[in-house]
């Protein structure tokens, strides 16, 4: 993943489910803190996006993406995305994991703005 950690192995024998999602983040908006229990890869289609890890050994580690940049997202680590720009940020994400697994788990009490 982008933080340099290897991704965990896929569960043996699990039925695979893939979802493709286009996400638009308005200008000057921070998403709530969340984590992904599934693999996910994306490409920023337009705008800019900052992703920051919250807590753990990589607390505060960030990556800044511009249009055209790919991203292999962190798994099972609390993080958030933030659009500091003046235009919407659009990212196309492919989530892959065991069938029925949610693609995102929000952190209780965490809010975006």
ABEGO torsion letter per residue (X at the ends): XAAGBBBBBBBBGBBBBBBBBBBBBBBGBBBBBBBBABBBBBBBABEBBBBBBBEEAABGBBBBBBBGBBBBBBBGBBBBBBBABABBBBBBBBBBBBBGBBABBBBBGBBBX
